[in-house]
């Protein structure tokens, strides 16, 4: 996953978001692309940029979770599981939401998904 995102990581560093207000604005834009437009490719790209710039902030952690949701809805299960694991590892703590989010329905039978929830 890391190597594939090198260009996007560089784009985030160069073009932002550079601060939290800019990240929040980008987050809202990505959320609209995800929820309303169902443009998962573009929403994933924006959410990743936010995560790469703010990986320890709650906005970054939630962005990683939303990347997982976008990949799951786009049928890319392995990428979805990678980002879901990353989101939990970096602090996504809304486990009840994770258990019930319809965006993740395609992952429910996956061993990695079940293992992620075993101790939570």
Secondary structure, DSSP 8 states (H G I E B T S, - for coil): -TGGGHHHHHHHHHH---SHHHHHHHHHHHHHHHHTS--HHHHHHHHHHHHHH-TTSHHHHHHHHHHHHHHHHTT-HHHHHHHHHHHHHTT---HHHHHH-GGGGGGTT-HHHHHHHHT-
